[in-house]
């Protein structure tokens, strides 16, 4: 499903966000990406989502070689890859419903189908009754769940999360992880970046550790 083959990402100025990194993530697997701040976690996720392209090496996702993917095909790739961010990135002048609907609107999905899929996604994260609320009226945990609903509304095969519990207390963090586990149980492949080792270890899943852009440890096999 996801394969990195000796991937390096060098930014302007010479900084290497990722260095000679190789690993494979199987279809339907759930794994965690950890390491110090600046270790390369966000860079790795951005390469999978094609927010960045590698300087060297090859990234394959769902059978696609992302290095040879033309720019016109990038939006189609991103429909298969849901992304969740620590800062939620919600539109604060739009309702919860409209925030979740945005990827479907961009994809040209019909209004009736949008309504059906948005409400299904909100139901999964327990926010169906808040569809008309504005994000500013929601708690941090609720805003994160809106971000998750938006990421899964397109029914992506791959779900990426960049420090999704970084601003949440331990109880809410566990709640978010339970949601991710539920998505994994229906076949979604998940890669979650987090520095919270206690939380990661409690999940009993594979853990990939980065240090200075290099993959230095790969602990635990697929535990499904």
Backbone as ProteinMPNN parsed JSONL, in Angstrom:
{"seq_chain_A": "XXXXXXXXXXXXXXXXXXXXXXXXXXXXXXXXXXXXXXXXXXXXXXXXXXXXXXXXXXXXXXXXXXXXXXXXXXXXXXXXXXXXXXXXXXXXXXXXXXXXXXXXXXXXXXXXXXXXXXXXXXXXXXXXXXXXXXXXXXXXXXXXXXXXXXXXXXXXXXXXXXXXXXXXXXXXXXXXXXXXXXXXXXXXXXXXXXXXXXXXXXXXXXXXXXXXXXXXXXXXXXXX", "coords_chain_A": {"N_chain_A": [[0.828, -1.212, 0.0], [1.81, 1.362, 0.975], [4.992, 2.37, 0.112], [8.32, 3.188, 0.672], [11.327, 3.746, -0.933], [14.477, 4.133, -0.366], [14.327, 6.97, 0.12], [14.947, 10.42, -0.08], [14.504, 13.735, 1.002], [15.33, 16.897, 0.195], [15.401, 20.214, 1.162], [15.186, 23.654, -0.11], [18.182, 25.427, 0.439], [19.503, 23.382, 1.553], [18.829, 21.786, 3.755], [18.015, 18.563, 4.896], [15.088, 16.95, 5.104], [14.319, 14.346, 5.143], [16.129, 11.313, 4.969], [17.447, 8.899, 2.956], [15.425, 6.865, 3.331], [13.632, 3.885, 3.888], [10.808, 1.781, 3.862], [7.893, -0.351, 4.267], [4.367, -0.283, 4.288], [1.661, -2.246, 4.894], [-1.427, -2.94, 3.129], [-4.303, -1.948, 4.867], [-3.008, -1.799, 7.289], [-2.15, -0.359, 10.497], [-0.113, 2.075, 11.778], [2.396, 3.835, 13.713], [4.251, 6.868, 13.642], [7.1, 8.211, 14.955], [9.359, 10.373, 16.856], [11.791, 12.988, 17.525], [11.021, 16.562, 17.631], [11.16, 17.938, 14.444], [12.258, 15.691, 13.328], [11.451, 14.599, 10.947], [8.929, 13.635, 10.544], [6.579, 15.036, 9.646], [7.437, 15.731, 7.089], [7.642, 13.196, 5.874], [4.93, 12.386, 5.865], [3.867, 14.384, 4.221], [5.045, 13.74, 1.782], [3.711, 11.384, 1.148], [1.13, 12.358, 0.808], [1.539, 13.934, -1.375], [2.093, 16.621, -0.996], [4.605, 17.377, -0.978], [7.44, 16.494, -3.01], [9.785, 13.807, -3.493], [13.372, 14.239, -3.317], [15.247, 12.346, -3.976], [14.978, 8.813, -4.647], [12.087, 6.579, -4.402], [8.556, 6.828, -3.973], [5.8, 4.861, -3.435], [2.318, 4.612, -3.527], [-0.586, 2.889, -3.019], [-0.173, 1.448, -5.369], [0.714, 3.384, -7.104], [3.435, 5.148, -8.536], [4.629, 7.849, -7.102], [6.52, 9.673, -7.868], [6.48, 9.781, -10.632], [4.023, 10.719, -11.201], [1.878, 12.811, -12.97], [1.237, 16.365, -12.659], [-1.446, 16.997, -13.077], [-2.739, 14.766, -12.177], [-2.544, 14.78, -9.465], [-4.702, 15.832, -7.753], [-6.529, 13.685, -7.919], [-5.11, 11.603, -6.759], [-4.983, 12.59, -4.148], [-7.6, 12.337, -3.313], [-7.72, 9.761, -2.518], [-6.281, 9.755, -0.247], [-6.637, 10.659, 2.946], [-6.08, 13.455, 5.09], [-5.149, 14.564, 8.313], [-4.724, 17.176, 10.583], [-2.825, 18.696, 13.274], [-3.629, 21.277, 13.945], [-6.187, 21.392, 13.018], [-7.249, 23.03, 10.863], [-9.713, 24.147, 10.033], [-12.415, 25.907, 8.398], [-13.429, 28.788, 9.7], [-15.582, 30.413, 9.243], [-17.486, 28.844, 8.184], [-20.02, 26.316, 8.536], [-19.996, 23.264, 10.524], [-20.986, 21.183, 8.898], [-20.471, 22.259, 6.308], [-17.677, 22.437, 6.362], [-16.926, 19.74, 6.452], [-18.028, 18.89, 4.087], [-16.48, 20.057, 2.124], [-14.278, 18.683, 0.639], [-15.831, 17.041, -1.021], [-17.371, 18.839, -2.469], [-15.352, 20.102, -3.935], [-14.615, 17.923, -5.464], [-16.766, 17.686, -7.121], [-19.091, 16.306, -6.449], [-22.565, 15.413, -6.328], [-25.297, 17.312, -4.823], [-27.189, 15.882, -3.236], [-25.872, 13.467, -2.71], [-23.669, 14.49, -1.351], [-24.886, 15.422, 1.03], [-25.712, 12.985, 2.143], [-23.256, 11.604, 2.519], [-21.749, 13.354, 4.096], [-23.259, 13.479, 6.457], [-23.105, 10.819, 7.234], [-20.374, 10.622, 7.791], [-20.136, 12.473, 9.896], [-21.745, 11.223, 11.753], [-20.215, 8.969, 12.336], [-18.143, 10.102, 13.835], [-19.491, 11.081, 15.967], [-20.799, 13.578, 15.868], [-23.13, 14.339, 14.633], [-25.323, 15.856, 15.468], [-24.294, 18.37, 15.582], [-24.044, 19.601, 13.149], [-24.768, 22.087, 12.089], [-23.398, 23.879, 13.579], [-20.88, 26.412, 14.226], [-17.305, 26.208, 13.942], [-15.991, 27.636, 16.021], [-17.59, 27.374, 18.226], [-17.145, 24.881, 19.184], [-15.469, 22.39, 21.206], [-11.906, 21.659, 21.62], [-11.457, 18.923, 21.178], [-13.781, 18.258, 19.771], [-13.453, 19.831, 17.484], [-11.256, 18.551, 16.396], [-12.423, 16.117, 15.754], [-14.174, 16.94, 13.759], [-12.28, 17.555, 11.822], [-11.351, 14.967, 11.331], [-13.679, 13.759, 10.315], [-13.923, 15.226, 7.936], [-11.628, 14.319, 6.652], [-12.223, 11.658, 6.15], [-14.502, 11.627, 4.613], [-14.42, 11.289, 1.893], [-14.017, 8.647, 1.68], [-11.311, 7.506, 1.819], [-8.55, 5.345, 0.946], [-6.259, 5.477, 2.383], [-5.277, 6.94, 5.428], [-3.832, 9.688, 6.903], [-2.323, 11.16, 9.746], [-1.172, 13.973, 11.394], [0.293, 14.564, 14.279], [-2.267, 14.351, 15.72], [-3.343, 14.421, 18.278], [-2.014, 16.3, 19.678], [-2.791, 18.678, 20.978], [-4.612, 17.887, 22.853], [-6.137, 16.581, 25.865], [-5.241, 13.635, 27.883], [-7.513, 11.857, 28.032], [-9.202, 12.657, 25.905], [-7.406, 12.226, 23.866], [-7.178, 9.419, 23.868], [-9.772, 8.855, 23.05], [-9.785, 9.835, 20.408], [-7.916, 8.08, 19.31], [-9.324, 5.681, 19.543], [-11.272, 6.134, 17.631], [-9.677, 6.121, 15.302], [-8.875, 3.456, 15.357], [-11.309, 2.202, 14.841], [-11.78, 2.988, 12.18], [-9.622, 1.668, 11.021], [-10.4, -0.96, 11.408], [-12.265, -1.363, 9.423], [-10.748, -1.554, 7.203], [-9.179, 0.649, 6.401], [-6.012, 2.046, 5.759], [-3.698, 3.286, 8.046], [-1.447, 5.866, 9.034], [0.087, 7.424, 11.596], [1.473, 10.263, 12.95], [3.132, 11.003, 15.913], [4.357, 12.303, 19.021], [3.834, 11.291, 21.44], [4.746, 8.906, 23.321], [3.755, 7.246, 25.34], [1.021, 7.059, 24.765], [1.168, 5.923, 22.191], [2.39, 3.424, 22.71], [0.404, 2.252, 24.226], [-1.379, 1.479, 22.332], [-0.386, -0.718, 21.038], [0.683, -1.138, 18.468], [2.574, -1.136, 15.35], [5.608, 0.749, 15.357], [7.363, 3.318, 13.921], [10.425, 4.913, 14.07], [11.908, 8.036, 13.711], [14.974, 9.875, 13.344], [16.69, 12.77, 13.046], [15.87, 12.832, 10.362], [16.286, 10.264, 9.497], [15.239, 6.849, 9.346], [15.379, 5.045, 12.164], [14.461, 3.028, 13.801], [12.216, 0.242, 13.731], [9.639, -0.97, 15.122], [7.696, -3.715, 15.94], [5.284, -5.732, 14.344], [2.571, -5.834, 11.935], [-0.367, -5.846, 13.714], [-2.971, -6.668, 13.349]], "CA_chain_A": [[0.0, 0.0, 0.0], [2.756, 2.485, 1.017], [6.369, 1.891, 0.05], [9.407, 4.152, 0.496], [12.545, 3.073, -1.366], [15.653, 5.007, -0.254], [13.787, 8.31, -0.167], [15.546, 11.605, 0.525], [13.887, 15.02, 0.675], [16.196, 18.027, 0.512], [14.719, 21.492, 0.977], [16.064, 24.759, -0.504], [19.088, 25.778, 1.523], [20.303, 22.203, 1.841], [18.338, 20.958, 4.86], [17.406, 17.3, 4.492], [13.996, 16.582, 5.993], [14.27, 12.883, 5.173], [17.397, 10.84, 4.418], [17.65, 7.491, 2.595], [14.435, 6.154, 4.147], [12.924, 2.781, 3.236], [9.907, 0.946, 4.657], [6.637, -0.689, 3.611], [3.178, -0.372, 5.129], [0.733, -3.112, 4.175], [-2.819, -2.512, 3.025], [-5.073, -2.216, 6.072], [-2.174, -1.733, 8.49], [-2.165, 0.869, 11.288], [1.222, 2.236, 12.358], [2.717, 5.148, 14.265], [5.509, 7.49, 13.262], [7.498, 9.034, 16.091], [10.68, 10.986, 16.779], [11.87, 14.34, 18.086], [10.549, 17.655, 16.78], [12.081, 18.127, 13.335], [12.867, 14.409, 12.936], [11.068, 14.264, 9.577], [7.595, 13.013, 10.522], [5.682, 15.79, 8.765], [7.96, 15.596, 5.726], [7.261, 11.874, 5.37], [3.495, 12.39, 5.57], [3.642, 15.261, 3.066], [5.441, 13.005, 0.579], [2.628, 10.442, 0.828], [0.004, 13.163, 0.332], [2.024, 14.724, -2.518], [2.298, 18.038, -0.68], [6.009, 17.506, -1.353], [7.961, 15.404, -3.833], [11.125, 13.437, -3.031], [14.549, 14.655, -4.077], [15.773, 11.079, -4.497], [14.236, 7.628, -4.216], [10.736, 6.394, -4.93], [7.428, 6.64, -3.065], [4.641, 4.22, -4.053], [1.113, 4.576, -2.693], [-1.717, 2.253, -3.688], [0.241, 1.036, -6.709], [1.183, 4.52, -7.915], [4.747, 5.738, -8.309], [4.297, 9.267, -6.988], [7.527, 10.482, -8.548], [6.16, 9.917, -12.058], [2.626, 11.133, -11.331], [1.798, 14.183, -13.502], [0.58, 17.317, -11.765], [-2.898, 16.955, -13.271], [-3.277, 13.594, -11.478], [-2.374, 14.945, -8.018], [-5.982, 15.888, -7.029], [-7.144, 12.358, -7.872], [-4.364, 10.872, -5.738], [-5.322, 13.094, -2.815], [-8.916, 11.835, -2.922], [-7.505, 8.447, -1.909], [-5.445, 9.946, 0.938], [-7.178, 11.638, 3.882], [-5.042, 14.041, 5.95], [-5.636, 15.183, 9.537], [-3.655, 18.026, 11.098], [-2.935, 19.062, 14.682], [-4.323, 22.562, 14.089], [-7.532, 21.184, 12.462], [-7.378, 23.73, 9.572], [-11.121, 24.328, 9.703], [-12.847, 27.232, 7.941], [-14.215, 29.22, 10.861], [-16.802, 31.102, 8.818], [-18.365, 27.827, 7.613], [-20.549, 25.375, 9.515], [-19.394, 21.935, 10.573], [-21.41, 20.482, 7.684], [-19.769, 22.797, 5.142], [-16.273, 22.059, 6.464], [-16.776, 18.328, 6.093], [-18.453, 18.735, 2.69], [-15.575, 20.742, 1.192], [-13.616, 17.807, -0.346], [-16.821, 16.531, -1.971], [-17.709, 19.96, -3.347], [-14.213, 20.239, -4.848], [-14.621, 16.761, -6.37], [-17.925, 17.762, -7.999], [-20.134, 15.357, -6.043], [-23.896, 16.012, -6.309], [-25.752, 17.816, -3.526], [-27.85, 14.84, -2.441], [-24.835, 12.539, -2.256], [-22.892, 15.216, -0.339], [-25.633, 15.378, 2.28], [-25.685, 11.621, 2.663], [-21.915, 11.211, 2.949], [-21.316, 14.219, 5.205], [-23.95, 13.063, 7.693], [-22.543, 9.521, 7.628], [-19.063, 10.882, 8.4], [-20.369, 13.119, 11.192], [-22.289, 10.207, 12.648], [-19.097, 8.12, 12.762], [-17.331, 10.785, 14.85], [-20.362, 11.502, 17.054], [-21.107, 15.013, 15.793], [-24.253, 14.546, 13.714], [-26.212, 16.903, 15.98], [-23.611, 19.679, 15.553], [-23.713, 19.908, 11.755], [-24.993, 23.504, 11.786], [-22.581, 24.703, 14.476], [-19.628, 26.962, 13.726], [-16.175, 25.606, 14.659], [-15.611, 28.385, 17.22], [-18.441, 26.954, 19.345], [-16.796, 23.506, 19.523], [-14.264, 22.152, 22.0], [-10.762, 21.216, 20.83], [-11.678, 17.542, 20.757], [-14.829, 18.249, 18.743], [-12.865, 20.36, 16.257], [-10.421, 17.51, 15.808], [-13.31, 15.122, 15.163], [-14.626, 17.508, 12.483], [-11.172, 17.34, 10.89], [-11.338, 13.547, 10.977], [-14.827, 13.525, 9.42], [-13.57, 15.798, 6.625], [-10.593, 13.481, 6.041], [-12.739, 10.334, 5.754], [-15.759, 11.747, 3.874], [-14.163, 10.785, 0.541], [-13.754, 7.199, 1.819], [-9.961, 7.248, 1.314], [-7.916, 4.068, 1.288], [-5.163, 5.791, 3.299], [-5.542, 8.063, 6.321], [-2.617, 10.191, 7.538], [-2.611, 12.105, 10.822], [0.05, 14.631, 11.857], [0.108, 14.989, 15.681], [-3.693, 14.651, 15.87], [-3.733, 14.582, 19.687], [-1.004, 17.156, 20.301], [-3.385, 19.733, 21.807], [-5.721, 17.297, 23.595], [-5.779, 15.912, 27.123], [-5.107, 12.179, 27.684], [-8.788, 11.187, 27.802], [-9.621, 12.954, 24.534], [-6.445, 11.567, 22.977], [-7.597, 8.028, 23.76], [-11.01, 8.835, 22.262], [-9.401, 9.993, 19.002], [-7.271, 6.84, 18.896], [-10.369, 4.678, 19.362], [-11.871, 6.405, 16.315], [-8.754, 5.632, 14.283], [-8.943, 1.991, 15.371], [-12.555, 1.82, 14.177], [-11.558, 3.114, 10.737], [-8.709, 0.605, 10.633], [-11.134, -2.227, 11.411], [-12.999, -1.515, 8.16], [-9.8, -1.7, 6.101], [-8.414, 1.855, 6.081], [-4.602, 2.043, 6.141], [-3.436, 4.494, 8.832], [-0.109, 6.216, 9.508], [-0.174, 8.519, 12.533], [2.673, 10.855, 13.545], [2.901, 11.461, 17.279], [5.509, 12.244, 19.927], [3.313, 10.783, 22.709], [5.144, 7.503, 23.357], [2.861, 6.501, 26.231], [-0.197, 6.797, 24.009], [1.493, 5.003, 21.102], [2.639, 2.081, 23.244], [-0.858, 1.691, 24.702], [-2.131, 0.997, 21.177], [0.149, -2.019, 20.647], [0.848, -1.181, 17.01], [3.91, -0.91, 14.809], [6.109, 2.098, 15.595], [8.521, 3.714, 13.126], [11.08, 6.025, 14.76], [12.813, 8.865, 12.913], [15.944, 10.706, 14.057], [17.429, 13.587, 12.075], [15.462, 12.488, 9.009], [16.576, 8.86, 9.19], [14.469, 5.825, 10.035], [16.372, 4.376, 12.993], [13.868, 1.843, 14.419], [10.928, -0.212, 13.206], [9.24, -1.885, 16.184], [6.365, -4.32, 15.939], [4.673, -6.086, 13.066], [1.149, -5.586, 11.819], [-1.001, -6.593, 14.815], [-4.403, -6.893, 13.121]], "C_chain_A": [[0.865, 1.267, 0.0], [4.166, 1.912, 1.031], [7.325, 3.054, -0.202], [10.668, 3.375, 0.158], [13.678, 4.09, -1.438], [15.301, 6.465, -0.586], [14.542, 9.382, 0.625], [14.767, 12.829, 0.075], [14.795, 16.136, 1.163], [15.451, 19.321, 0.185], [15.699, 22.555, 0.474], [16.905, 25.222, 0.687], [19.896, 24.596, 2.008], [19.815, 21.327, 2.978], [17.648, 19.703, 4.334], [16.358, 16.892, 5.513], [13.865, 15.089, 6.149], [15.508, 12.374, 4.436], [17.368, 9.331, 4.208], [16.716, 6.558, 3.375], [13.696, 5.105, 3.331], [12.041, 2.057, 4.247], [8.685, 0.624, 3.808], [5.533, -0.759, 4.648], [2.133, -1.136, 4.329], [-0.661, -2.504, 4.102], [-3.576, -2.906, 4.291], [-4.276, -2.185, 7.355], [-2.351, -0.383, 9.183], [-0.827, 0.972, 11.996], [1.411, 3.669, 12.827], [4.111, 5.57, 13.84], [5.907, 8.416, 14.4], [8.929, 9.529, 15.912], [10.62, 12.396, 17.323], [11.272, 15.371, 17.135], [11.593, 17.929, 15.698], [12.73, 16.85, 12.843], [12.535, 14.011, 11.506], [9.678, 13.671, 9.449], [6.666, 13.719, 9.537], [6.127, 15.693, 7.307], [7.525, 14.276, 5.112], [5.783, 11.837, 4.992], [3.182, 13.249, 4.345], [4.03, 14.583, 1.756], [4.355, 12.018, 0.168], [1.429, 11.186, 0.251], [0.32, 14.022, -0.874], [1.926, 16.23, -2.267], [3.762, 18.401, -0.935], [6.364, 16.345, -2.261], [9.383, 15.089, -3.398], [12.22, 14.006, -3.925], [15.2, 13.445, -4.736], [14.924, 9.937, -3.96], [12.816, 7.618, -4.753], [9.726, 6.192, -3.804], [6.294, 6.023, -3.875], [3.49, 4.204, -3.066], [-0.016, 3.966, -3.524], [-1.397, 1.916, -5.149], [0.742, 2.151, -7.602], [2.6, 4.914, -7.522], [4.558, 7.257, -8.294], [5.299, 10.162, -7.697], [7.213, 10.71, -10.011], [4.721, 10.379, -12.278], [2.56, 12.568, -11.858], [0.986, 15.076, -12.578], [-0.94, 17.253, -11.887], [-3.547, 15.786, -12.528], [-3.209, 13.728, -9.959], [-3.715, 15.039, -7.276], [-6.662, 14.528, -6.911], [-6.439, 11.478, -6.837], [-4.814, 11.3, -4.345], [-6.722, 12.674, -2.374], [-8.816, 10.467, -2.255], [-6.725, 8.54, -0.603], [-6.055, 11.038, 1.809], [-6.087, 12.149, 4.802], [-5.686, 14.792, 7.107], [-4.474, 15.928, 10.169], [-3.901, 18.378, 12.567], [-3.767, 20.329, 14.871], [-5.691, 22.574, 13.394], [-7.718, 21.783, 11.059], [-8.83, 23.818, 9.112], [-11.371, 25.748, 9.209], [-13.833, 27.764, 8.98], [-15.46, 30.015, 10.504], [-17.786, 30.151, 8.157], [-18.845, 26.888, 8.718], [-19.749, 24.076, 9.505], [-19.732, 21.158, 9.298], [-20.595, 20.953, 6.484], [-18.282, 22.466, 5.167], [-16.058, 20.627, 6.008], [-17.091, 18.106, 4.608], [-17.411, 19.231, 1.692], [-14.866, 19.807, 0.21], [-14.578, 17.263, -1.403], [-17.248, 17.61, -2.95], [-16.609, 20.141, -4.395], [-14.202, 19.12, -5.889], [-15.834, 16.74, -7.292], [-19.025, 16.767, -7.688], [-21.48, 16.086, -5.962], [-24.373, 16.344, -4.905], [-26.363, 16.726, -2.656], [-26.831, 13.86, -1.876], [-23.955, 13.199, -1.195], [-23.594, 15.138, 1.018], [-25.556, 14.014, 2.942], [-24.321, 11.276, 3.253], [-21.406, 12.068, 4.102], [-21.966, 13.766, 6.505], [-23.463, 11.696, 8.165], [-21.199, 9.71, 8.327], [-19.219, 11.519, 9.775], [-20.925, 12.135, 12.208], [-21.174, 9.322, 13.194], [-18.285, 8.777, 13.876], [-18.184, 11.384, 15.969], [-20.745, 12.967, 17.049], [-22.289, 15.314, 14.871], [-25.151, 15.69, 14.173], [-25.583, 18.29, 15.947], [-23.352, 20.157, 14.128], [-23.886, 21.375, 11.408], [-24.188, 24.44, 12.677], [-21.379, 25.283, 13.732], [-18.476, 26.397, 14.549], [-15.817, 26.311, 15.96], [-16.425, 27.971, 18.444], [-18.104, 25.542, 19.828], [-15.568, 23.454, 20.425], [-13.123, 21.704, 21.078], [-10.932, 19.796, 20.325], [-12.725, 17.43, 19.674], [-14.287, 18.786, 17.423], [-11.978, 19.311, 15.582], [-11.287, 16.438, 15.154], [-13.93, 15.63, 13.855], [-13.539, 17.312, 11.427], [-11.078, 15.899, 10.435], [-12.478, 13.227, 10.014], [-14.53, 14.055, 8.018], [-12.565, 14.905, 5.898], [-11.149, 12.157, 5.524], [-13.97, 10.419, 4.852], [-15.629, 11.241, 2.436], [-13.909, 9.277, 0.518], [-12.355, 6.844, 1.289], [-9.448, 5.884, 1.742], [-6.834, 4.258, 2.341], [-5.551, 7.012, 4.128], [-4.249, 8.42, 7.037], [-3.004, 11.204, 8.609], [-1.297, 12.649, 11.371], [-0.196, 15.23, 13.24], [-1.364, 15.295, 15.982], [-4.153, 14.856, 17.303], [-2.815, 15.548, 20.428], [-1.564, 18.205, 21.232], [-4.5, 19.211, 22.709], [-5.237, 16.654, 24.888], [-5.792, 14.4, 26.911], [-6.424, 11.465, 27.385], [-9.29, 11.409, 26.383], [-8.693, 12.291, 23.521], [-6.807, 10.098, 22.781], [-8.859, 7.891, 22.915], [-10.711, 8.938, 20.772], [-8.757, 8.707, 18.491], [-8.282, 5.71, 18.712], [-11.079, 4.869, 18.024], [-10.984, 5.871, 15.2], [-8.802, 4.099, 14.205], [-10.197, 1.487, 14.665], [-12.419, 1.917, 12.662], [-10.645, 1.996, 10.24], [-9.43, -0.735, 10.537], [-11.941, -2.444, 10.135], [-12.066, -1.409, 6.953], [-9.003, -0.478, 5.718], [-6.976, 1.696, 6.583], [-4.294, 3.359, 6.846], [-1.961, 4.637, 9.176], [-0.252, 7.503, 10.309], [1.139, 8.992, 13.133], [2.331, 11.384, 14.929], [4.196, 11.367, 18.075], [5.113, 11.65, 21.283], [3.577, 9.273, 22.804], [4.236, 6.662, 24.249], [1.59, 6.11, 25.497], [0.058, 5.77, 22.912], [1.648, 3.577, 21.631], [1.359, 1.431, 23.745], [-1.682, 1.097, 23.566], [-1.63, -0.358, 20.683], [0.329, -2.191, 19.152], [2.308, -0.968, 16.614], [4.322, 0.545, 15.016], [7.395, 2.321, 14.794], [9.127, 4.958, 13.76], [12.072, 6.718, 13.834], [13.75, 9.657, 13.819], [16.773, 11.438, 13.015], [17.147, 13.158, 10.643], [15.697, 11.044, 8.612], [15.668, 7.93, 9.98], [15.455, 4.96, 10.826], [15.811, 3.137, 13.7], [12.517, 1.544, 13.763], [10.474, -1.332, 14.142], [7.83, -2.403, 15.981], [5.827, -4.568, 14.556], [3.213, -5.685, 13.073], [0.402, -6.467, 12.816], [-2.48, -6.819, 14.593], [-4.753, -8.344, 13.383]], "O_chain_A": [[0.694, 2.139, -0.851], [4.493, 1.068, 1.866], [7.164, 3.808, -1.162], [11.041, 2.449, 0.878], [13.826, 4.81, -2.426], [15.908, 7.088, -1.456], [14.743, 9.26, 1.833], [14.409, 12.948, -1.096], [15.008, 16.31, 2.363], [14.94, 19.497, -0.92], [16.911, 22.387, 0.611], [16.396, 25.386, 1.796], [20.85, 24.753, 2.77], [20.33, 20.224, 3.16], [16.804, 19.774, 3.441], [16.686, 16.531, 6.643], [13.36, 14.607, 7.163], [15.896, 12.929, 3.408], [17.274, 8.57, 5.171], [17.159, 5.592, 3.995], [13.199, 5.379, 2.239], [12.478, 1.756, 5.358], [8.461, 1.239, 2.765], [5.747, -1.242, 5.76], [1.763, -0.731, 3.227], [-1.024, -1.657, 4.917], [-3.502, -4.051, 4.736], [-4.808, -2.513, 8.415], [-2.663, 0.617, 8.537], [-0.442, 0.065, 12.734], [0.702, 4.584, 12.41], [5.018, 4.75, 13.698], [5.144, 9.307, 14.773], [9.618, 9.165, 14.959], [9.54, 12.939, 17.556], [11.043, 15.077, 15.962], [12.77, 18.128, 16.0], [13.653, 16.9, 12.031], [13.232, 13.191, 10.908], [9.284, 13.248, 8.362], [6.041, 13.075, 8.693], [5.299, 15.586, 6.403], [7.088, 14.237, 3.962], [5.42, 11.322, 3.934], [2.335, 12.888, 3.528], [3.404, 14.83, 0.725], [4.104, 11.831, -1.023], [0.787, 10.706, -0.683], [-0.541, 14.763, -1.349], [1.707, 17.013, -3.192], [4.11, 19.572, -1.088], [5.669, 15.329, -2.28], [10.116, 15.985, -2.98], [12.023, 14.225, -5.121], [15.643, 13.501, -5.884], [14.24, 10.077, -2.947], [12.397, 8.53, -5.465], [9.988, 5.494, -2.824], [5.869, 6.587, -4.883], [3.662, 3.829, -1.906], [-0.354, 4.468, -4.595], [-2.233, 2.077, -6.039], [1.154, 1.902, -8.735], [2.93, 5.004, -6.339], [4.353, 7.875, -9.339], [4.969, 11.283, -8.084], [7.628, 11.719, -10.582], [4.252, 10.425, -13.415], [3.139, 13.464, -11.243], [0.15, 14.598, -11.811], [-1.645, 17.436, -10.895], [-4.751, 15.801, -12.273], [-3.753, 12.89, -9.24], [-3.868, 14.38, -6.248], [-7.308, 14.25, -5.901], [-7.082, 10.704, -6.129], [-5.002, 10.461, -3.464], [-7.005, 12.657, -1.176], [-9.714, 10.062, -1.517], [-6.526, 7.533, 0.076], [-5.998, 12.215, 1.455], [-5.249, 11.37, 5.255], [-6.635, 15.553, 6.921], [-3.372, 15.392, 10.282], [-5.038, 18.36, 13.04], [-4.52, 20.444, 15.838], [-6.283, 23.636, 13.202], [-8.273, 21.133, 10.173], [-9.134, 23.591, 7.941], [-10.637, 26.675, 9.554], [-14.941, 27.245, 9.117], [-16.303, 30.266, 11.364], [-18.807, 30.586, 7.625], [-18.153, 26.691, 9.717], [-18.942, 23.824, 8.61], [-18.853, 20.546, 8.692], [-20.082, 20.132, 5.724], [-17.682, 22.239, 4.116], [-15.12, 20.336, 5.265], [-16.496, 17.245, 3.959], [-17.46, 18.856, 0.521], [-14.851, 20.114, -0.982], [-14.185, 17.048, -2.549], [-17.463, 17.332, -4.13], [-16.887, 20.309, -5.582], [-13.83, 19.334, -7.043], [-15.93, 15.87, -8.158], [-19.811, 16.417, -8.568], [-21.527, 17.252, -5.57], [-23.925, 15.75, -3.925], [-26.079, 16.658, -1.46], [-26.911, 13.469, -0.711], [-23.539, 12.54, -0.242], [-22.968, 14.825, 2.031], [-25.359, 13.906, 4.152], [-24.233, 10.724, 4.35], [-20.71, 11.569, 4.987], [-21.301, 13.678, 7.537], [-23.412, 11.441, 9.368], [-20.911, 9.05, 9.325], [-18.516, 11.15, 10.715], [-20.604, 12.212, 13.394], [-21.181, 8.964, 14.372], [-17.79, 8.088, 14.768], [-17.671, 12.109, 16.822], [-20.991, 13.546, 18.107], [-22.424, 16.437, 14.385], [-25.687, 16.421, 13.34], [-26.249, 19.281, 16.248], [-22.517, 21.038, 13.922], [-23.207, 21.868, 10.507], [-24.285, 25.66, 12.544], [-20.919, 24.721, 12.738], [-18.648, 26.132, 15.739], [-15.384, 25.66, 16.91], [-15.997, 28.194, 19.576], [-18.713, 25.057, 20.781], [-14.733, 24.36, 20.41], [-13.346, 21.406, 19.904], [-10.594, 19.493, 19.181], [-12.595, 16.616, 18.759], [-14.617, 18.263, 16.359], [-11.953, 19.199, 14.357], [-10.922, 15.906, 14.105], [-14.184, 14.842, 12.945], [-13.827, 16.952, 10.286], [-10.759, 15.633, 9.277], [-12.285, 12.52, 9.025], [-14.852, 13.401, 7.025], [-12.635, 14.75, 4.678], [-10.614, 11.591, 4.571], [-14.442, 9.39, 4.369], [-16.614, 10.815, 1.833], [-13.622, 8.703, -0.532], [-12.222, 5.987, 0.415], [-9.86, 5.342, 2.767], [-6.519, 3.338, 3.097], [-6.084, 7.989, 3.603], [-3.639, 7.576, 7.694], [-3.908, 12.014, 8.404], [-0.415, 11.885, 11.764], [-0.823, 16.283, 13.359], [-1.677, 16.389, 16.452], [-5.231, 15.403, 17.533], [-2.833, 15.609, 21.657], [-0.894, 18.597, 22.188], [-5.255, 20.002, 23.273], [-4.084, 16.237, 24.997], [-6.289, 13.922, 25.891], [-6.447, 10.551, 26.561], [-9.748, 10.473, 25.728], [-9.129, 11.849, 22.458], [-6.751, 9.587, 21.663], [-9.004, 6.933, 22.156], [-11.303, 8.222, 19.964], [-9.02, 8.289, 17.363], [-8.119, 4.872, 17.825], [-11.443, 3.898, 17.361], [-11.472, 5.242, 14.26], [-8.773, 3.525, 13.117], [-10.159, 0.47, 13.973], [-12.885, 1.038, 11.937], [-10.868, 1.441, 9.164], [-9.106, -1.554, 9.678], [-12.268, -3.581, 9.797], [-12.517, -1.201, 5.827], [-8.207, -0.549, 4.782], [-6.758, 1.258, 7.713], [-4.589, 4.431, 6.316], [-1.303, 3.67, 9.558], [-0.657, 8.538, 9.779], [1.849, 8.207, 13.761], [1.361, 12.123, 15.1], [5.022, 10.483, 17.846], [5.953, 11.518, 22.173], [2.734, 8.465, 22.415], [3.976, 5.497, 23.948], [1.133, 4.971, 25.592], [-0.739, 4.851, 22.72], [1.097, 2.635, 21.061], [1.226, 0.208, 23.704], [-2.586, 0.297, 23.809], [-2.355, -1.072, 19.99], [0.142, -3.289, 18.629], [3.156, -0.658, 17.451], [3.51, 1.459, 14.872], [8.383, 1.607, 14.968], [8.429, 5.95, 13.968], [12.953, 6.085, 13.252], [13.373, 10.06, 14.92], [17.467, 10.82, 12.207], [18.05, 13.119, 9.807], [15.343, 10.64, 7.504], [15.363, 8.19, 11.144], [16.262, 4.235, 10.245], [16.577, 2.286, 14.152], [11.795, 2.435, 13.314], [10.867, -2.488, 13.983], [6.883, -1.626, 15.864], [5.907, -3.699, 13.688], [2.682, -5.249, 14.095], [0.519, -7.691, 12.773], [-3.196, -7.133, 15.544], [-5.913, -8.734, 13.246]]}, "name": "protein", "num_of_chains": 1, "seq": "XXXXXXXXXXXXXXXXXXXXXXXXXXXXXXXXXXXXXXXXXXXXXXXXXXXXXXXXXXXXXXXXXXXXXXXXXXXXXXXXXXXXXXXXXXXXXXXXXXXXXXXXXXXXXXXXXXXXXXXXXXXXXXXXXXXXXXXXXXXXXXXXXXXXXXXXXXXXXXXXXXXXXXXXXXXXXXXXXXXXXXXXXXXXXXXXXXXXXXXXXXXXXXXXXXXXXXXXXXXXXXXX"}
